Amino acid sequence: MPSATPDYSLTDDQKQHFLTHGWIKLDDCFSLDDELCKRLMSDMWERLGMDENDKTTWDPDRGECRP
């Protein structure tokens, strides 16, 4: 009997990508129209000190430890 819960396990390639690069892209894991998602995304941009509408504020080296 198939499980009612989808299998959200990461593939070996996804795991390796995360270990190598420190991030992975997960497709269709939540809806950007969801109100909780909107609040979390807004909080993320604020915590990162970046503006989602201004790519000049995006820091490609965000993985570095900074004071």
CHARMM-style PDB file with segment names, atoms N, HN, CA, C and O in Angstrom:
ATOM      1  N   MET     1       0.841  -1.182   0.000  1.00  0.00      PROA
ATOM      2  CA  MET     1       0.000   0.000   0.000  1.00  0.00      PROA
ATOM      3  C   MET     1       0.885   1.244   0.000  1.00  0.00      PROA
ATOM      4  O   MET     1       1.737   1.376   0.878  1.00  0.00      PROA
ATOM      5  N   PRO     2       0.712   2.165  -0.959  1.00  0.00      PROA
ATOM      6  CA  PRO     2       1.544   3.371  -1.012  1.00  0.00      PROA
ATOM      7  C   PRO     2       1.272   4.297   0.164  1.00  0.00      PROA
ATOM      8  O   PRO     2       0.162   4.355   0.694  1.00  0.00      PROA
ATOM      9  N   SER     3       2.315   5.017   0.554  1.00  0.00      PROA
ATOM     10  HN  SER     3       3.216   4.970   0.123  1.00  0.00      PROA
ATOM     11  CA  SER     3       2.209   5.962   1.662  1.00  0.00      PROA
ATOM     12  C   SER     3       1.431   7.199   1.215  1.00  0.00      PROA
ATOM     13  O   SER     3       1.569   7.644   0.076  1.00  0.00      PROA
ATOM     14  N   ALA     4       0.609   7.754   2.118  1.00  0.00      PROA
ATOM     15  HN  ALA     4       0.497   7.392   3.043  1.00  0.00      PROA
ATOM     16  CA  ALA     4      -0.142   8.975   1.820  1.00  0.00      PROA
ATOM     17  C   ALA     4       0.760  10.198   1.896  1.00  0.00      PROA
ATOM     18  O   ALA     4       0.414  11.261   1.379  1.00  0.00      PROA
ATOM     19  N   THR     5       1.911  10.055   2.535  1.00  0.00      PROA
ATOM     20  HN  THR     5       2.192   9.192   2.955  1.00  0.00      PROA
ATOM     21  CA  THR     5       2.856  11.155   2.670  1.00  0.00      PROA
ATOM     22  C   THR     5       3.909  11.066   1.574  1.00  0.00      PROA
ATOM     23  O   THR     5       4.556  10.030   1.421  1.00  0.00      PROA
ATOM     24  N   PRO     6       4.086  12.139   0.812  1.00  0.00      PROA
ATOM     25  CA  PRO     6       5.115  12.103  -0.234  1.00  0.00      PROA
ATOM     26  C   PRO     6       6.508  11.928   0.366  1.00  0.00      PROA
ATOM     27  O   PRO     6       6.749  12.289   1.518  1.00  0.00      PROA
ATOM     28  N   ASP     7       7.400  11.383  -0.411  1.00  0.00      PROA
ATOM     29  HN  ASP     7       7.205  11.090  -1.347  1.00  0.00      PROA
ATOM     30  CA  ASP     7       8.783  11.201   0.024  1.00  0.00      PROA
ATOM     31  C   ASP     7       9.564  12.485  -0.264  1.00  0.00      PROA
ATOM     32  O   ASP     7       9.824  12.814  -1.422  1.00  0.00      PROA
ATOM     33  N   TYR     8       9.931  13.196   0.786  1.00  0.00      PROA
ATOM     34  HN  TYR     8       9.720  12.929   1.726  1.00  0.00      PROA
ATOM     35  CA  TYR     8      10.669  14.448   0.632  1.00  0.00      PROA
ATOM     36  C   TYR     8      12.161  14.263   0.883  1.00  0.00      PROA
ATOM     37  O   TYR     8      12.873  15.229   1.161  1.00  0.00      PROA
ATOM     38  N   SER     9      12.628  13.039   0.786  1.00  0.00      PROA
ATOM     39  HN  SER     9      12.050  12.254   0.560  1.00  0.00      PROA
ATOM     40  CA  SER     9      14.047  12.774   1.012  1.00  0.00      PROA
ATOM     41  C   SER     9      14.890  13.448  -0.063  1.00  0.00      PROA
ATOM     42  O   SER     9      14.481  13.546  -1.220  1.00  0.00      PROA
ATOM     43  N   LEU    10      16.064  13.908   0.334  1.00  0.00      PROA
ATOM     44  HN  LEU    10      16.395  13.829   1.274  1.00  0.00      PROA
ATOM     45  CA  LEU    10      16.991  14.496  -0.628  1.00  0.00      PROA
ATOM     46  C   LEU    10      17.702  13.392  -1.399  1.00  0.00      PROA
ATOM     47  O   LEU    10      17.989  12.323  -0.861  1.00  0.00      PROA
ATOM     48  N   THR    11      17.979  13.666  -2.654  1.00  0.00      PROA
ATOM     49  HN  THR    11      17.746  14.535  -3.091  1.00  0.00      PROA
ATOM     50  CA  THR    11      18.742  12.713  -3.458  1.00  0.00      PROA
ATOM     51  C   THR    11      20.213  12.807  -3.052  1.00  0.00      PROA
ATOM     52  O   THR    11      20.623  13.760  -2.389  1.00  0.00      PROA
ATOM     53  N   ASP    12      20.987  11.824  -3.450  1.00  0.00      PROA
ATOM     54  HN  ASP    12      20.653  11.050  -3.988  1.00  0.00      PROA
ATOM     55  CA  ASP    12      22.423  11.868  -3.176  1.00  0.00      PROA
ATOM     56  C   ASP    12      23.065  13.087  -3.838  1.00  0.00      PROA
ATOM     57  O   ASP    12      23.962  13.705  -3.264  1.00  0.00      PROA
ATOM     58  N   ASP    13      22.607  13.434  -5.048  1.00  0.00      PROA
ATOM     59  HN  ASP    13      21.879  12.932  -5.514  1.00  0.00      PROA
ATOM     60  CA  ASP    13      23.136  14.620  -5.734  1.00  0.00      PROA
ATOM     61  C   ASP    13      22.816  15.895  -4.963  1.00  0.00      PROA
ATOM     62  O   ASP    13      23.665  16.780  -4.854  1.00  0.00      PROA
ATOM     63  N   GLN    14      21.595  16.001  -4.426  1.00  0.00      PROA
ATOM     64  HN  GLN    14      20.905  15.282  -4.515  1.00  0.00      PROA
ATOM     65  CA  GLN    14      21.224  17.175  -3.635  1.00  0.00      PROA
ATOM     66  C   GLN    14      22.079  17.266  -2.373  1.00  0.00      PROA
ATOM     67  O   GLN    14      22.541  18.347  -2.009  1.00  0.00      PROA
ATOM     68  N   LYS    15      22.285  16.150  -1.719  1.00  0.00      PROA
ATOM     69  HN  LYS    15      21.910  15.272  -2.015  1.00  0.00      PROA
ATOM     70  CA  LYS    15      23.111  16.134  -0.504  1.00  0.00      PROA
ATOM     71  C   LYS    15      24.537  16.576  -0.816  1.00  0.00      PROA
ATOM     72  O   LYS    15      25.116  17.378  -0.083  1.00  0.00      PROA
ATOM     73  N   GLN    16      25.099  16.058  -1.894  1.00  0.00      PROA
ATOM     74  HN  GLN    16      24.629  15.406  -2.489  1.00  0.00      PROA
ATOM     75  CA  GLN    16      26.462  16.417  -2.273  1.00  0.00      PROA
ATOM     76  C   GLN    16      26.545  17.896  -2.642  1.00  0.00      PROA
ATOM     77  O   GLN    16      27.503  18.578  -2.277  1.00  0.00      PROA
ATOM     78  N   HSD    17      25.546  18.388  -3.364  1.00  0.00      PROA
ATOM     79  HN  HSD    17      24.768  17.834  -3.660  1.00  0.00      PROA
ATOM     80  CA  HSD    17      25.527  19.809  -3.730  1.00  0.00      PROA
ATOM     81  C   HSD    17      25.511  20.671  -2.473  1.00  0.00      PROA
ATOM     82  O   HSD    17      26.226  21.670  -2.392  1.00  0.00      PROA
ATOM     83  N   PHE    18      24.690  20.283  -1.487  1.00  0.00      PROA
ATOM     84  HN  PHE    18      24.109  19.472  -1.552  1.00  0.00      PROA
ATOM     85  CA  PHE    18      24.643  21.045  -0.235  1.00  0.00      PROA
ATOM     86  C   PHE    18      25.986  21.021   0.477  1.00  0.00      PROA
ATOM     87  O   PHE    18      26.447  22.056   0.959  1.00  0.00      PROA
ATOM     88  N   LEU    19      26.613  19.867   0.548  1.00  0.00      PROA
ATOM     89  HN  LEU    19      26.239  19.027   0.156  1.00  0.00      PROA
ATOM     90  CA  LEU    19      27.910  19.762   1.220  1.00  0.00      PROA
ATOM     91  C   LEU    19      28.982  20.577   0.499  1.00  0.00      PROA
ATOM     92  O   LEU    19      29.874  21.134   1.139  1.00  0.00      PROA
ATOM     93  N   THR    20      28.899  20.647  -0.818  1.00  0.00      PROA
ATOM     94  HN  THR    20      28.174  20.195  -1.338  1.00  0.00      PROA
ATOM     95  CA  THR    20      29.889  21.384  -1.612  1.00  0.00      PROA
ATOM     96  C   THR    20      29.632  22.890  -1.598  1.00  0.00      PROA
ATOM     97  O   THR    20      30.564  23.679  -1.443  1.00  0.00      PROA
ATOM     98  N   HSD    21      28.366  23.288  -1.760  1.00  0.00      PROA
ATOM     99  HN  HSD    21      27.609  22.647  -1.885  1.00  0.00      PROA
ATOM    100  CA  HSD    21      28.029  24.698  -1.963  1.00  0.00      PROA
ATOM    101  C   HSD    21      27.325  25.363  -0.784  1.00  0.00      PROA
ATOM    102  O   HSD    21      27.261  26.591  -0.720  1.00  0.00      PROA
ATOM    103  N   GLY    22      26.798  24.576   0.146  1.00  0.00      PROA
ATOM    104  HN  GLY    22      26.850  23.579   0.094  1.00  0.00      PROA
ATOM    105  CA  GLY    22      26.119  25.132   1.310  1.00  0.00      PROA
ATOM    106  C   GLY    22      24.666  25.511   1.074  1.00  0.00      PROA
ATOM    107  O   GLY    22      24.050  26.154   1.924  1.00  0.00      PROA
ATOM    108  N   TRP    23      24.112  25.123  -0.064  1.00  0.00      PROA
ATOM    109  HN  TRP    23      24.613  24.600  -0.754  1.00  0.00      PROA
ATOM    110  CA  TRP    23      22.703  25.392  -0.362  1.00  0.00      PROA
ATOM    111  C   TRP    23      22.198  24.412  -1.408  1.00  0.00      PROA
ATOM    112  O   TRP    23      22.979  23.827  -2.159  1.00  0.00      PROA
ATOM    113  N   ILE    24      20.894  24.242  -1.448  1.00  0.00      PROA
ATOM    114  HN  ILE    24      20.259  24.717  -0.838  1.00  0.00      PROA
ATOM    115  CA  ILE    24      20.249  23.471  -2.510  1.00  0.00      PROA
ATOM    116  C   ILE    24      18.956  24.177  -2.893  1.00  0.00      PROA
ATOM    117  O   ILE    24      18.372  24.902  -2.087  1.00  0.00      PROA
ATOM    118  N   LYS    25      18.521  23.964  -4.108  1.00  0.00      PROA
ATOM    119  HN  LYS    25      18.995  23.375  -4.762  1.00  0.00      PROA
ATOM    120  CA  LYS    25      17.254  24.510  -4.586  1.00  0.00      PROA
ATOM    121  C   LYS    25      16.197  23.427  -4.461  1.00  0.00      PROA
ATOM    122  O   LYS    25      16.366  22.318  -4.968  1.00  0.00      PROA
ATOM    123  N   LEU    26      15.113  23.755  -3.785  1.00  0.00      PROA
ATOM    124  HN  LEU    26      14.976  24.656  -3.373  1.00  0.00      PROA
ATOM    125  CA  LEU    26      14.000  22.832  -3.641  1.00  0.00      PROA
ATOM    126  C   LEU    26      12.814  23.399  -4.413  1.00  0.00      PROA
ATOM    127  O   LEU    26      12.286  24.449  -4.050  1.00  0.00      PROA
ATOM    128  N   ASP    27      12.397  22.724  -5.459  1.00  0.00      PROA
ATOM    129  HN  ASP    27      12.826  21.870  -5.754  1.00  0.00      PROA
ATOM    130  CA  ASP    27      11.268  23.171  -6.270  1.00  0.00      PROA
ATOM    131  C   ASP    27       9.940  22.812  -5.610  1.00  0.00      PROA
ATOM    132  O   ASP    27       9.788  21.739  -5.025  1.00  0.00      PROA
ATOM    133  N   ASP    28       8.989  23.726  -5.716  1.00  0.00      PROA
ATOM    134  HN  ASP    28       9.113  24.598  -6.191  1.00  0.00      PROA
ATOM    135  CA  ASP    28       7.606  23.494  -5.276  1.00  0.00      PROA
ATOM    136  C   ASP    28       7.486  23.023  -3.825  1.00  0.00      PROA
ATOM    137  O   ASP    28       6.664  22.157  -3.522  1.00  0.00      PROA
ATOM    138  N   CYS    29       8.296  23.585  -2.932  1.00  0.00      PROA
ATOM    139  HN  CYS    29       8.963  24.289  -3.179  1.00  0.00      PROA
ATOM    140  CA  CYS    29       8.203  23.143  -1.541  1.00  0.00      PROA
ATOM    141  C   CYS    29       7.261  24.024  -0.717  1.00  0.00      PROA
ATOM    142  O   CYS    29       6.879  23.646   0.390  1.00  0.00      PROA
ATOM    143  N   PHE    30       6.880  25.198  -1.243  1.00  0.00      PROA
ATOM    144  HN  PHE    30       7.190  25.506  -2.143  1.00  0.00      PROA
ATOM    145  CA  PHE    30       5.878  26.037  -0.599  1.00  0.00      PROA
ATOM    146  C   PHE    30       5.356  27.042  -1.613  1.00  0.00      PROA
ATOM    147  O   PHE    30       5.925  27.209  -2.692  1.00  0.00      PROA
ATOM    148  N   SER    31       4.264  27.711  -1.254  1.00  0.00      PROA
ATOM    149  HN  SER    31       3.801  27.576  -0.377  1.00  0.00      PROA
ATOM    150  CA  SER    31       3.644  28.675  -2.149  1.00  0.00      PROA
ATOM    151  C   SER    31       4.012  30.098  -1.740  1.00  0.00      PROA
ATOM    152  O   SER    31       3.875  30.467  -0.574  1.00  0.00      PROA
ATOM    153  N   LEU    32       4.474  30.888  -2.689  1.00  0.00      PROA
ATOM    154  HN  LEU    32       4.585  30.589  -3.637  1.00  0.00      PROA
ATOM    155  CA  LEU    32       4.801  32.283  -2.412  1.00  0.00      PROA
ATOM    156  C   LEU    32       3.552  33.117  -2.152  1.00  0.00      PROA
ATOM    157  O   LEU    32       3.656  34.267  -1.727  1.00  0.00      PROA
ATOM    158  N   ASP    33       2.371  32.549  -2.401  1.00  0.00      PROA
ATOM    159  HN  ASP    33       2.287  31.614  -2.746  1.00  0.00      PROA
ATOM    160  CA  ASP    33       1.118  33.246  -2.125  1.00  0.00      PROA
ATOM    161  C   ASP    33       0.649  33.055  -0.688  1.00  0.00      PROA
ATOM    162  O   ASP    33      -0.260  33.752  -0.236  1.00  0.00      PROA
ATOM    163  N   ASP    34       1.253  32.125   0.027  1.00  0.00      PROA
ATOM    164  HN  ASP    34       1.991  31.559  -0.340  1.00  0.00      PROA
ATOM    165  CA  ASP    34       0.884  31.844   1.408  1.00  0.00      PROA
ATOM    166  C   ASP    34       1.318  33.005   2.306  1.00  0.00      PROA
ATOM    167  O   ASP    34       2.447  33.484   2.194  1.00  0.00      PROA
ATOM    168  N   GLU    35       0.433  33.458   3.194  1.00  0.00      PROA
ATOM    169  HN  GLU    35      -0.483  33.069   3.286  1.00  0.00      PROA
ATOM    170  CA  GLU    35       0.735  34.618   4.047  1.00  0.00      PROA
ATOM    171  C   GLU    35       1.913  34.355   4.976  1.00  0.00      PROA
ATOM    172  O   GLU    35       2.736  35.247   5.186  1.00  0.00      PROA
ATOM    173  N   LEU    36       2.012  33.157   5.536  1.00  0.00      PROA
ATOM    174  HN  LEU    36       1.344  32.433   5.365  1.00  0.00      PROA
ATOM    175  CA  LEU    36       3.152  32.840   6.404  1.00  0.00      PROA
ATOM    176  C   LEU    36       4.444  32.887   5.606  1.00  0.00      PROA
ATOM    177  O   LEU    36       5.458  33.389   6.089  1.00  0.00      PROA
ATOM    178  N   CYS    37       4.411  32.371   4.397  1.00  0.00      PROA
ATOM    179  HN  CYS    37       3.587  31.963   4.004  1.00  0.00      PROA
ATOM    180  CA  CYS    37       5.590  32.401   3.527  1.00  0.00      PROA
ATOM    181  C   CYS    37       6.007  33.844   3.257  1.00  0.00      PROA
ATOM    182  O   CYS    37       7.193  34.171   3.310  1.00  0.00      PROA
ATOM    183  N   LYS    38       5.036  34.706   2.969  1.00  0.00      PROA
ATOM    184  HN  LYS    38       4.072  34.441   2.926  1.00  0.00      PROA
ATOM    185  CA  LYS    38       5.341  36.114   2.701  1.00  0.00      PROA
ATOM    186  C   LYS    38       6.031  36.765   3.897  1.00  0.00      PROA
ATOM    187  O   LYS    38       6.996  37.512   3.734  1.00  0.00      PROA
ATOM    188  N   ARG    39       5.526  36.473   5.111  1.00  0.00      PROA
ATOM    189  HN  ARG    39       4.743  35.866   5.243  1.00  0.00      PROA
ATOM    190  CA  ARG    39       6.145  37.048   6.315  1.00  0.00      PROA
ATOM    191  C   ARG    39       7.551  36.503   6.519  1.00  0.00      PROA
ATOM    192  O   ARG    39       8.459  37.251   6.879  1.00  0.00      PROA
ATOM    193  N   LEU    40       7.738  35.208   6.292  1.00  0.00      PROA
ATOM    194  HN  LEU    40       7.001  34.600   5.999  1.00  0.00      PROA
ATOM    195  CA  LEU    40       9.066  34.608   6.458  1.00  0.00      PROA
ATOM    196  C   LEU    40      10.061  35.174   5.444  1.00  0.00      PROA
ATOM    197  O   LEU    40      11.215  35.438   5.784  1.00  0.00      PROA
ATOM    198  N   MET    41       9.615  35.360   4.205  1.00  0.00      PROA
ATOM    199  HN  MET    41       8.678  35.146   3.929  1.00  0.00      PROA
ATOM    200  CA  MET    41      10.493  35.916   3.176  1.00  0.00      PROA
ATOM    201  C   MET    41      10.875  37.356   3.518  1.00  0.00      PROA
ATOM    202  O   MET    41      12.032  37.746   3.356  1.00  0.00      PROA
ATOM    203  N   SER    42       9.925  38.135   3.982  1.00  0.00      PROA
ATOM    204  HN  SER    42       8.986  37.818   4.114  1.00  0.00      PROA
ATOM    205  CA  SER    42      10.195  39.515   4.371  1.00  0.00      PROA
ATOM    206  C   SER    42      11.211  39.553   5.511  1.00  0.00      PROA
ATOM    207  O   SER    42      12.142  40.358   5.499  1.00  0.00      PROA
ATOM    208  N   ASP    43      11.021  38.678   6.489  1.00  0.00      PROA
ATOM    209  HN  ASP    43      10.265  38.024   6.498  1.00  0.00      PROA
ATOM    210  CA  ASP    43      11.944  38.594   7.618  1.00  0.00      PROA
ATOM    211  C   ASP    43      13.334  38.166   7.156  1.00  0.00      PROA
ATOM    212  O   ASP    43      14.342  38.672   7.650  1.00  0.00      PROA
ATOM    213  N   MET    44      13.385  37.227   6.203  1.00  0.00      PROA
ATOM    214  HN  MET    44      12.567  36.816   5.801  1.00  0.00      PROA
ATOM    215  CA  MET    44      14.676  36.760   5.685  1.00  0.00      PROA
ATOM    216  C   MET    44      15.451  37.918   5.061  1.00  0.00      PROA
ATOM    217  O   MET    44      16.628  38.113   5.366  1.00  0.00      PROA
ATOM    218  N   TRP    45      14.788  38.696   4.180  1.00  0.00      PROA
ATOM    219  HN  TRP    45      13.832  38.538   3.933  1.00  0.00      PROA
ATOM    220  CA  TRP    45      15.472  39.817   3.531  1.00  0.00      PROA
ATOM    221  C   TRP    45      15.972  40.819   4.562  1.00  0.00      PROA
ATOM    222  O   TRP    45      17.081  41.340   4.443  1.00  0.00      PROA
ATOM    223  N   GLU    46      15.146  41.089   5.581  1.00  0.00      PROA
ATOM    224  HN  GLU    46      14.246  40.665   5.678  1.00  0.00      PROA
ATOM    225  CA  GLU    46      15.543  42.035   6.627  1.00  0.00      PROA
ATOM    226  C   GLU    46      16.759  41.519   7.397  1.00  0.00      PROA
ATOM    227  O   GLU    46      17.709  42.266   7.633  1.00  0.00      PROA
ATOM    228  N   ARG    47      16.732  40.248   7.786  1.00  0.00      PROA
ATOM    229  HN  ARG    47      15.960  39.642   7.595  1.00  0.00      PROA
ATOM    230  CA  ARG    47      17.846  39.673   8.544  1.00  0.00      PROA
ATOM    231  C   ARG    47      19.140  39.643   7.724  1.00  0.00      PROA
ATOM    232  O   ARG    47      20.232  39.799   8.270  1.00  0.00      PROA
ATOM    233  N   LEU    48      19.007  39.444   6.418  1.00  0.00      PROA
ATOM    234  HN  LEU    48      18.120  39.318   5.975  1.00  0.00      PROA
ATOM    235  CA  LEU    48      20.189  39.432   5.557  1.00  0.00      PROA
ATOM    236  C   LEU    48      20.687  40.843   5.244  1.00  0.00      PROA
ATOM    237  O   LEU    48      21.791  41.014   4.727  1.00  0.00      PROA
ATOM    238  N   GLY    49      19.870  41.855   5.560  1.00  0.00      PROA
ATOM    239  HN  GLY    49      18.973  41.716   5.980  1.00  0.00      PROA
ATOM    240  CA  GLY    49      20.245  43.227   5.264  1.00  0.00      PROA
ATOM    241  C   GLY    49      20.236  43.513   3.774  1.00  0.00      PROA
ATOM    242  O   GLY    49      21.038  44.305   3.279  1.00  0.00      PROA
ATOM    243  N   MET    50      19.322  42.861   3.060  1.00  0.00      PROA
ATOM    244  HN  MET    50      18.671  42.217   3.463  1.00  0.00      PROA
ATOM    245  CA  MET    50      19.230  42.996   1.614  1.00  0.00      PROA
ATOM    246  C   MET    50      17.814  43.397   1.227  1.00  0.00      PROA
ATOM    247  O   MET    50      16.863  43.184   1.979  1.00  0.00      PROA
ATOM    248  N   ASP    51      17.692  43.986   0.033  1.00  0.00      PROA
ATOM    249  HN  ASP    51      18.464  44.160  -0.578  1.00  0.00      PROA
ATOM    250  CA  ASP    51      16.395  44.375  -0.514  1.00  0.00      PROA
ATOM    251  C   ASP    51      16.083  43.448  -1.679  1.00  0.00      PROA
ATOM    252  O   ASP    51      16.821  43.406  -2.664  1.00  0.00      PROA
ATOM    253  N   GLU    52      14.989  42.708  -1.563  1.00  0.00      PROA
ATOM    254  HN  GLU    52      14.390  42.742  -0.763  1.00  0.00      PROA
ATOM    255  CA  GLU    52      14.665  41.734  -2.613  1.00  0.00      PROA
ATOM    256  C   GLU    52      14.436  42.382  -3.973  1.00  0.00      PROA
ATOM    257  O   GLU    52      14.532  41.708  -4.999  1.00  0.00      PROA
ATOM    258  N   ASN    53      14.137  43.673  -3.999  1.00  0.00      PROA
ATOM    259  HN  ASN    53      14.059  44.221  -3.166  1.00  0.00      PROA
ATOM    260  CA  ASN    53      13.877  44.375  -5.251  1.00  0.00      PROA
ATOM    261  C   ASN    53      15.098  45.120  -5.784  1.00  0.00      PROA
ATOM    262  O   ASN    53      15.017  45.775  -6.823  1.00  0.00      PROA
ATOM    263  N   ASP    54      16.227  45.024  -5.081  1.00  0.00      PROA
ATOM    264  HN  ASP    54      16.292  44.492  -4.237  1.00  0.00      PROA
ATOM    265  CA  ASP    54      17.438  45.737  -5.499  1.00  0.00      PROA
ATOM    266  C   ASP    54      18.615  44.764  -5.468  1.00  0.00      PROA
ATOM    267  O   ASP    54      19.229  44.548  -4.422  1.00  0.00      PROA
ATOM    268  N   LYS    55      18.919  44.183  -6.621  1.00  0.00      PROA
ATOM    269  HN  LYS    55      18.420  44.358  -7.470  1.00  0.00      PROA
ATOM    270  CA  LYS    55      19.976  43.161  -6.687  1.00  0.00      PROA
ATOM    271  C   LYS    55      21.347  43.701  -6.294  1.00  0.00      PROA
ATOM    272  O   LYS    55      22.235  42.916  -5.962  1.00  0.00      PROA
ATOM    273  N   THR    56      21.545  45.014  -6.321  1.00  0.00      PROA
ATOM    274  HN  THR    56      20.823  45.652  -6.591  1.00  0.00      PROA
ATOM    275  CA  THR    56      22.845  45.561  -5.905  1.00  0.00      PROA
ATOM    276  C   THR    56      23.081  45.352  -4.416  1.00  0.00      PROA
ATOM    277  O   THR    56      24.218  45.451  -3.955  1.00  0.00      PROA
ATOM    278  N   THR    57      22.016  45.060  -3.647  1.00  0.00      PROA
ATOM    279  HN  THR    57      21.092  44.980  -4.021  1.00  0.00      PROA
ATOM    280  CA  THR    57      22.175  44.807  -2.209  1.00  0.00      PROA
ATOM    281  C   THR    57      22.429  43.338  -1.906  1.00  0.00      PROA
ATOM    282  O   THR    57      22.746  42.978  -0.772  1.00  0.00      PROA
ATOM    283  N   TRP    58      22.288  42.490  -2.918  1.00  0.00      PROA
ATOM    284  HN  TRP    58      22.030  42.782  -3.839  1.00  0.00      PROA
ATOM    285  CA  TRP    58      22.467  41.055  -2.704  1.00  0.00      PROA
ATOM    286  C   TRP    58      23.943  40.742  -2.578  1.00  0.00      PROA
ATOM    287  O   TRP    58      24.746  41.201  -3.389  1.00  0.00      PROA
ATOM    288  N   ASP    59      24.305  39.975  -1.583  1.00  0.00      PROA
ATOM    289  HN  ASP    59      23.652  39.601  -0.924  1.00  0.00      PROA
ATOM    290  CA  ASP    59      25.688  39.652  -1.287  1.00  0.00      PROA
ATOM    291  C   ASP    59      25.998  38.223  -1.721  1.00  0.00      PROA
ATOM    292  O   ASP    59      25.556  37.273  -1.076  1.00  0.00      PROA
ATOM    293  N   PRO    60      26.759  38.058  -2.817  1.00  0.00      PROA
ATOM    294  CA  PRO    60      27.045  36.709  -3.293  1.00  0.00      PROA
ATOM    295  C   PRO    60      27.941  35.907  -2.346  1.00  0.00      PROA
ATOM    296  O   PRO    60      28.006  34.682  -2.456  1.00  0.00      PROA
ATOM    297  N   ASP    61      28.623  36.565  -1.431  1.00  0.00      PROA
ATOM    298  HN  ASP    61      28.571  37.560  -1.341  1.00  0.00      PROA
ATOM    299  CA  ASP    61      29.514  35.885  -0.480  1.00  0.00      PROA
ATOM    300  C   ASP    61      28.897  35.792   0.891  1.00  0.00      PROA
ATOM    301  O   ASP    61      29.613  35.808   1.892  1.00  0.00      PROA
ATOM    302  N   ARG    62      27.581  35.695   0.961  1.00  0.00      PROA
ATOM    303  HN  ARG    62      27.000  35.682   0.148  1.00  0.00      PROA
ATOM    304  CA  ARG    62      26.865  35.703   2.236  1.00  0.00      PROA
ATOM    305  C   ARG    62      27.332  34.596   3.178  1.00  0.00      PROA
ATOM    306  O   ARG    62      27.144  34.699   4.390  1.00  0.00      PROA
ATOM    307  N   GLY    63      27.930  33.553   2.643  1.00  0.00      PROA
ATOM    308  HN  GLY    63      28.083  33.469   1.659  1.00  0.00      PROA
ATOM    309  CA  GLY    63      28.371  32.448   3.473  1.00  0.00      PROA
ATOM    310  C   GLY    63      29.519  32.800   4.394  1.00  0.00      PROA
ATOM    311  O   GLY    63      29.789  32.064   5.343  1.00  0.00      PROA
ATOM    312  N   GLU    64      30.201  33.904   4.141  1.00  0.00      PROA
ATOM    313  HN  GLU    64      29.981  34.502   3.370  1.00  0.00      PROA
ATOM    314  CA  GLU    64      31.310  34.297   4.996  1.00  0.00      PROA
ATOM    315  C   GLU    64      30.801  34.779   6.342  1.00  0.00      PROA
ATOM    316  O   GLU    64      29.728  35.375   6.432  1.00  0.00      PROA
ATOM    317  N   CYS    65      31.578  34.517   7.394  1.00  0.00      PROA
ATOM    318  HN  CYS    65      32.450  34.033   7.322  1.00  0.00      PROA
ATOM    319  CA  CYS    65      31.245  35.008   8.718  1.00  0.00      PROA
ATOM    320  C   CYS    65      31.632  36.481   8.798  1.00  0.00      PROA
ATOM    321  O   CYS    65      32.775  36.846   8.522  1.00  0.00      PROA
ATOM    322  N   ARG    66      30.697  37.302   9.168  1.00  0.00      PROA
ATOM    323  HN  ARG    66      29.769  37.006   9.393  1.00  0.00      PROA
ATOM    324  CA  ARG    66      30.963  38.742   9.285  1.00  0.00      PROA
ATOM    325  C   ARG    66      30.455  39.233  10.609  1.00  0.00      PROA
ATOM    326  O   ARG    66      29.438  38.746  11.102  1.00  0.00      PROA
ATOM    327  N   PRO    67      31.142  40.189  11.197  1.00  0.00      PROA
ATOM    328  CA  PRO    67      30.663  40.727  12.492  1.00  0.00      PROA
ATOM    329  C   PRO    67      29.380  41.491  12.352  1.00  0.00      PROA
ATOM    330  OT1 PRO    67      28.853  42.001  13.341  1.00  0.00      PROA
TER     331      PRO     67
END
